[in-house]
Amino acid sequence: MTHLITVIAIITIIALINRSRSAKTTVTHGNLARVDVDFDAAAYGLVPRERLDARRSGPPAAPHVRKEQQAVADAAWAGDWRAAAAYVRAAGTDWDERWFRLELLDSIADEDEAWVKAWRAGDPGDCDAAALEASRMVSKAWEIRGNKYANEVPEEDMNAFRAMLPAAIEAAKRASLLDPANPAPWVVMLTAARGAQYEPEQFEELWNGLVERAPHHFAGHAQGLQYWCAKWFGSDRKMTAFAERALDSTPAGSPLAGIYLYGLSELRERESLGSMSTDDRRRRLLQVADSLATVRPDDHRLPGLRHLLAYYAGQAGLHQIALDQFRAIGPWCGAHTWGKEGDDPVVIFEIARAEAVRRSGAAPLPPELRPKAGLG
């Protein structure tokens, strides 16, 4: 039973809990104007307020997917690594999905990693097992360092962090030799590179290794964006250029355009969004919206990207784009986009929806096309 609860937490599978709230209120947040949210959300194709759920940013995975993931976790904790190996292999050459599955296995190993060691011993030529082992080394190093800025990390922890990463990179390099086509070891190396203080030339060598194998790898690009941001080894300009290249190279069906939204979040964190031309940002956000429209609706990255797009489109005056995203998001308002710790995401989400409706000039929908109140 403990294992069942743990894996549910790992893959963020939780029950939908309805939040009963007043339908009439006037709220203010941050630098937004005082906004009356006493509006009929359903009239504009939006989920009614009483159905908003701040526990998640998007819907849970389909039941059959959750059942499969639970079975893999239970088998691993029972000492059977073969189910994990088969689970990763089943993704084939969908390298994004294969990496997602490796990340899930990494999370499962947080409770008990004996099965990872058994997998490595039982099949020493398996690239996925070797990449997972290297990824575990990186995860442990980052746990020691934490998420603070470098000058806030105790020297002892920083030294331990930096000492662990070269070994992880070497382990990932060895893993890459087991299957030259598999990009997973290269993602591990890129993840470790900035903490290992790699110079740009060293990083570019690893980057080239990744894109030769998977030119549109989402997680790999997320690591590249971090390397080139101002708080690591780049600058706002270099990071923005990287994000724009990713956007321009995104093929239909890929969520890679969302990397541009990650870049905007980095600029927002540094209070540097104002340095970017508003016209350029609008043009790029329209490009992101067009690209994300081609992504499969069940892609696990899509809900989070929709939240970001809704936020940044609203900030840029693209209120119809924002409204389209809010309609697609549905009741799920638990994304970090809608407030810091201590804020009420439902209130902030509702403000943003109301603004999108008001500023887009949207007309009410016919009654038969409106979402219904009650359970969602």
C-alpha positions as CSV (number, residue, x, y, z in Angstrom):
1,M,0.0,0.0,0.0
2,T,2.9,2.4,0.8
3,H,4.3,1.7,-2.7
4,L,1.0,2.5,-4.3
5,I,0.8,5.8,-2.5
6,T,4.4,6.7,-3.4
7,V,4.1,6.1,-7.1
8,I,0.9,8.0,-7.3
9,A,2.8,10.9,-5.8
10,I,5.7,10.5,-8.2
11,I,3.5,10.7,-11.3
12,T,1.2,13.3,-9.7
13,I,-1.9,11.1,-10.0
14,I,-4.4,12.6,-7.6
15,A,-8.1,12.7,-7.3
16,L,-10.0,15.7,-8.6
17,I,-11.2,17.6,-5.7
18,N,-13.9,20.2,-6.4
19,R,-13.2,23.6,-4.9
20,S,-16.5,25.3,-3.9
21,R,-16.1,29.1,-4.2
22,S,-18.3,32.1,-4.4
23,A,-19.2,33.0,-8.0
24,K,-19.2,36.7,-7.2
25,T,-16.1,38.4,-6.0
26,T,-13.8,41.3,-6.9
27,V,-10.1,40.7,-6.6
28,T,-6.8,42.4,-7.2
29,H,-3.4,40.8,-7.7
30,G,0.1,42.2,-8.3
31,N,0.2,44.9,-10.9
32,L,-3.1,43.9,-12.4
33,A,-5.9,46.4,-12.2
34,R,-8.8,45.7,-9.9
35,V,-10.9,43.1,-11.9
36,D,-14.4,42.2,-11.3
37,V,-14.7,38.4,-11.9
38,D,-18.4,38.3,-11.5
39,F,-18.8,37.1,-15.1
40,D,-20.4,34.0,-16.5
41,A,-17.3,32.0,-17.5
42,A,-19.3,29.3,-19.2
43,A,-20.8,31.9,-21.5
44,Y,-17.4,32.3,-23.1
45,G,-16.5,28.6,-23.3
46,L,-14.6,28.5,-20.0
47,V,-15.1,26.0,-17.2
48,P,-17.3,27.5,-14.4
49,R,-15.4,28.8,-11.4
50,E,-16.8,26.1,-9.0
51,R,-15.1,23.4,-11.1
52,L,-11.6,24.9,-11.1
53,D,-9.0,22.6,-9.6
54,A,-5.7,24.0,-8.3
55,R,-4.2,20.6,-7.5
56,R,-3.0,20.0,-11.0
57,S,-1.8,21.8,-14.1
58,G,-3.5,19.3,-16.4
59,P,-5.5,16.1,-16.4
60,P,-4.1,12.9,-15.0
61,A,-2.8,10.3,-17.4
62,A,-5.2,7.8,-18.9
63,P,-6.1,4.9,-16.5
64,H,-4.3,2.4,-18.7
65,V,-1.1,4.5,-18.6
66,R,-1.3,4.9,-14.8
67,K,-1.9,1.1,-14.4
68,E,1.2,0.4,-16.6
69,Q,3.4,2.8,-14.6
70,Q,2.1,1.3,-11.3
71,A,2.9,-2.2,-12.5
72,V,6.5,-1.1,-13.4
73,A,7.0,0.5,-10.0
74,D,5.6,-2.5,-8.1
75,A,7.8,-4.9,-10.1
76,A,10.9,-2.7,-9.5
77,W,10.4,-2.5,-5.8
78,A,9.9,-6.2,-5.7
79,G,13.4,-6.6,-7.3
80,D,12.3,-7.3,-10.9
81,W,14.1,-4.8,-13.2
82,R,12.9,-6.6,-16.4
83,A,9.6,-4.8,-16.4
84,A,11.4,-1.4,-16.2
85,A,13.7,-2.4,-19.1
86,A,10.8,-3.5,-21.2
87,Y,8.8,-0.3,-20.4
88,V,11.6,1.9,-21.7
89,R,12.3,-0.2,-24.7
90,A,8.6,-0.1,-25.7
91,A,9.0,3.6,-26.5
92,G,11.2,2.7,-29.4
93,T,12.9,5.6,-31.1
94,D,10.4,8.2,-29.7
95,W,13.3,9.7,-27.8
96,D,11.2,12.2,-26.0
97,E,8.9,9.5,-24.7
98,R,11.8,7.2,-23.9
99,W,13.5,10.0,-21.8
100,F,10.2,10.6,-20.0
101,R,10.1,6.9,-19.1
102,L,13.7,7.1,-17.8
103,E,12.7,10.1,-15.7
104,L,9.9,8.1,-14.2
105,L,12.2,5.2,-13.4
106,D,14.6,7.7,-11.8
107,S,11.7,8.8,-9.6
108,I,10.8,5.3,-8.7
109,A,14.4,4.6,-7.7
110,D,14.2,7.5,-5.2
111,E,12.5,5.1,-2.8
112,D,14.6,2.0,-3.5
113,E,17.3,1.8,-6.2
114,A,18.5,-1.7,-5.5
115,W,16.7,-2.8,-8.7
116,V,18.8,-0.3,-10.7
117,K,22.0,-1.9,-9.5
118,A,20.5,-5.3,-10.3
119,W,19.6,-4.2,-13.8
120,R,23.1,-3.0,-14.4
121,A,24.6,-6.2,-13.1
122,G,22.1,-8.4,-15.0
123,D,22.4,-6.6,-18.3
124,P,25.7,-4.6,-18.3
125,G,25.3,-3.9,-22.1
126,D,22.0,-2.1,-21.7
127,C,22.4,1.6,-22.6
128,D,19.2,2.7,-20.8
129,A,20.3,1.1,-17.6
130,A,23.7,2.7,-17.8
131,A,22.1,6.1,-18.6
132,L,19.7,5.7,-15.7
133,E,22.6,5.0,-13.3
134,A,24.4,8.1,-14.6
135,S,21.3,10.2,-14.2
136,R,20.9,9.0,-10.6
137,M,24.4,10.3,-10.0
138,V,23.4,13.7,-11.3
139,S,20.2,13.7,-9.3
140,K,22.0,13.0,-6.1
141,A,24.5,15.8,-6.8
142,W,21.7,18.3,-7.4
143,E,20.0,17.2,-4.2
144,I,23.1,18.2,-2.3
145,R,23.4,21.5,-4.0
146,G,19.8,22.4,-3.9
147,N,18.1,25.1,-6.0
148,K,19.7,28.2,-4.4
149,Y,22.0,30.6,-6.3
150,A,25.6,29.6,-6.1
151,N,26.5,32.3,-3.6
152,E,23.9,31.0,-1.2
153,V,25.0,27.3,-1.2
154,P,27.3,26.3,1.6
155,E,30.9,25.8,0.4
156,E,31.0,22.2,1.6
157,D,27.8,21.3,-0.3
158,M,29.1,23.1,-3.4
159,N,32.4,21.2,-3.3
160,A,30.6,17.9,-3.0
161,F,28.3,18.8,-5.8
162,R,31.1,19.6,-8.2
163,A,33.1,16.6,-7.2
164,M,30.2,14.2,-8.1
165,L,29.4,15.6,-11.5
166,P,32.6,14.6,-13.4
167,A,32.1,11.0,-12.4
168,A,28.5,11.2,-13.6
169,I,29.6,12.6,-17.0
170,E,32.1,9.8,-17.4
171,A,29.4,7.2,-16.6
172,A,27.2,8.8,-19.2
173,K,30.0,8.7,-21.7
174,R,30.4,5.0,-21.1
175,A,26.7,4.5,-21.5
176,S,26.7,6.3,-24.9
177,L,29.1,3.6,-26.2
178,L,26.6,0.9,-25.5
179,D,24.1,2.3,-28.0
180,P,25.5,5.1,-30.2
181,A,22.0,6.0,-31.5
182,N,20.5,6.6,-28.1
183,P,20.5,10.3,-27.0
184,A,19.7,9.6,-23.3
185,P,23.4,9.6,-22.2
186,W,23.9,12.9,-23.9
187,V,20.9,14.5,-22.1
188,V,22.5,13.3,-18.8
189,M,25.8,14.9,-19.8
190,L,24.1,18.2,-20.7
191,T,22.3,18.2,-17.4
192,A,25.6,17.8,-15.6
193,A,27.7,20.1,-17.7
194,R,26.8,23.5,-16.2
195,G,27.2,22.2,-12.7
196,A,30.6,20.8,-13.8
197,Q,31.6,24.3,-15.0
198,Y,31.9,23.3,-18.6
199,E,33.2,26.0,-20.9
200,P,31.1,26.9,-23.9
201,E,33.3,24.9,-26.3
202,Q,33.0,21.8,-24.1
203,F,29.2,22.2,-23.9
204,E,28.9,22.7,-27.6
205,E,30.7,19.3,-28.1
206,L,28.1,17.6,-25.9
207,W,25.3,19.6,-27.6
208,N,26.4,18.4,-31.0
209,G,26.3,14.8,-29.7
210,L,22.7,15.2,-28.7
211,V,21.4,16.9,-31.8
212,E,23.1,14.4,-34.1
213,R,20.9,11.8,-32.5
214,A,17.8,13.7,-31.6
215,P,17.7,17.2,-33.1
216,H,14.4,18.2,-31.5
217,H,14.8,16.5,-28.1
218,F,12.6,18.6,-25.6
219,A,14.5,17.8,-22.4
220,G,17.8,18.3,-24.1
221,H,16.8,21.7,-25.3
222,A,15.6,22.6,-21.8
223,Q,19.0,21.8,-20.5
224,G,20.6,23.9,-23.3
225,L,18.4,26.8,-22.5
226,Q,19.6,26.7,-18.8
227,Y,23.2,26.6,-19.9
228,W,22.9,29.7,-22.0
229,C,20.8,31.8,-19.6
230,A,22.4,34.6,-17.7
231,K,22.5,32.9,-14.3
232,W,24.8,30.2,-15.7
233,F,27.2,30.6,-18.7
234,G,25.3,32.8,-21.1
235,S,23.3,36.0,-21.2
236,D,19.7,37.1,-21.9
237,R,20.7,37.6,-25.5
238,K,22.3,34.2,-26.0
239,M,19.5,32.4,-24.2
240,T,16.9,34.2,-26.3
241,A,18.7,33.4,-29.5
242,F,18.9,29.7,-28.4
243,A,15.1,29.7,-27.7
244,E,14.3,31.3,-31.0
245,R,16.4,28.8,-32.9
246,A,14.5,26.0,-31.1
247,L,11.2,27.6,-32.1
248,D,12.2,28.1,-35.7
249,S,13.3,24.4,-36.0
250,T,10.3,22.9,-34.3
251,P,8.6,20.3,-36.6
252,A,4.9,19.8,-36.7
253,G,3.6,17.7,-33.8
254,S,6.6,18.5,-31.5
255,P,6.2,20.6,-28.3
256,L,9.7,22.0,-28.8
257,A,8.2,25.5,-29.4
258,G,7.5,25.6,-25.7
259,I,11.2,26.2,-25.1
260,Y,10.6,29.8,-26.2
261,L,8.1,30.1,-23.3
262,Y,10.7,28.7,-20.9
263,G,13.0,31.5,-22.1
264,L,10.4,34.1,-21.4
265,S,10.1,32.7,-17.9
266,E,13.8,33.1,-17.4
267,L,13.6,36.8,-18.5
268,R,10.6,37.3,-16.3
269,E,12.5,36.0,-13.3
270,R,15.3,38.4,-14.0
271,E,12.8,41.2,-14.7
272,S,14.3,41.5,-18.2
273,L,11.1,41.0,-20.3
274,G,11.0,44.7,-21.0
275,S,14.3,44.5,-22.9
276,M,12.6,42.5,-25.6
277,S,10.7,44.2,-28.4
278,T,7.0,43.8,-27.9
279,D,6.4,43.3,-31.6
280,D,9.0,40.6,-31.8
281,R,7.5,38.9,-28.7
282,R,4.0,39.0,-30.2
283,R,5.2,37.5,-33.5
284,R,7.0,34.7,-31.7
285,L,4.1,34.0,-29.4
286,L,1.8,33.6,-32.5
287,Q,4.4,31.2,-33.9
288,V,4.3,29.2,-30.6
289,A,0.5,29.1,-30.7
290,D,0.5,27.8,-34.2
291,S,3.1,25.2,-33.4
292,L,1.4,23.9,-30.2
293,A,-1.8,23.5,-32.1
294,T,-0.2,20.6,-33.9
295,V,0.8,18.7,-30.7
296,R,-1.1,15.7,-29.7
297,P,-3.7,16.6,-27.1
298,D,-2.5,13.9,-24.7
299,D,1.1,15.0,-24.7
300,H,2.0,15.3,-21.0
301,R,4.0,18.6,-21.7
302,L,1.1,20.4,-23.4
303,P,-0.9,21.5,-20.4
304,G,2.0,23.3,-18.7
305,L,2.9,25.0,-22.0
306,R,-0.6,26.1,-22.5
307,H,-0.5,27.9,-19.1
308,L,2.7,29.7,-20.0
309,L,1.3,30.6,-23.4
310,A,-1.9,32.0,-21.9
311,Y,0.1,34.1,-19.4
312,Y,2.6,35.5,-21.9
313,A,0.0,36.0,-24.6
314,G,-2.1,38.0,-22.2
315,Q,0.9,40.1,-21.2
316,A,1.7,40.8,-24.8
317,G,-1.9,41.9,-25.7
318,L,-2.7,38.7,-27.6
319,H,-5.9,38.3,-25.7
320,Q,-7.7,36.0,-28.1
321,I,-4.7,33.6,-28.1
322,A,-4.9,33.7,-24.3
323,L,-8.6,32.9,-24.3
324,D,-8.1,30.0,-26.7
325,Q,-5.5,28.5,-24.3
326,F,-7.8,29.0,-21.3
327,R,-10.6,27.2,-23.1
328,A,-8.2,24.3,-23.8
329,I,-6.8,24.2,-20.3
330,G,-10.2,23.5,-18.8
331,P,-10.4,23.3,-15.0
332,W,-6.8,22.7,-14.2
333,C,-5.3,25.9,-12.7
334,G,-2.5,24.4,-10.5
335,A,0.5,25.6,-12.7
336,H,3.2,27.6,-11.0
337,T,2.4,30.3,-13.6
338,W,-0.5,31.5,-11.5
339,G,1.2,32.6,-8.3
340,K,4.0,32.1,-5.9
341,E,3.8,30.2,-2.7
342,G,1.1,31.6,-0.5
343,D,-0.9,33.0,-3.4
344,D,-4.3,31.6,-4.4
345,P,-3.9,30.2,-7.9
346,V,-7.6,30.0,-8.5
347,V,-8.0,33.7,-7.9
348,I,-5.1,34.7,-10.1
349,F,-6.2,32.2,-12.8
350,E,-9.7,33.7,-12.7
351,I,-8.4,37.3,-13.0
352,A,-6.4,36.3,-16.1
353,R,-9.4,34.5,-17.7
354,A,-11.6,37.5,-17.0
355,E,-9.0,39.8,-18.6
356,A,-8.8,37.6,-21.6
357,V,-12.5,37.7,-22.1
358,R,-12.9,41.4,-21.6
359,R,-9.9,42.5,-23.7
360,S,-10.5,40.1,-26.5
361,G,-14.0,41.4,-27.0
362,A,-15.3,37.8,-27.2
363,A,-19.0,37.4,-27.7
364,P,-21.0,34.9,-25.5
365,L,-21.5,31.5,-27.0
366,P,-24.9,30.0,-27.7
367,P,-26.2,28.1,-24.5
368,E,-25.8,24.7,-26.1
369,L,-22.1,25.3,-26.6
370,R,-21.3,26.3,-23.1
371,P,-19.6,24.1,-20.5
372,K,-22.0,22.9,-17.8
373,A,-21.6,23.4,-14.1
374,G,-21.1,20.5,-11.8
375,L,-18.5,17.7,-11.8
376,G,-15.9,17.9,-14.5
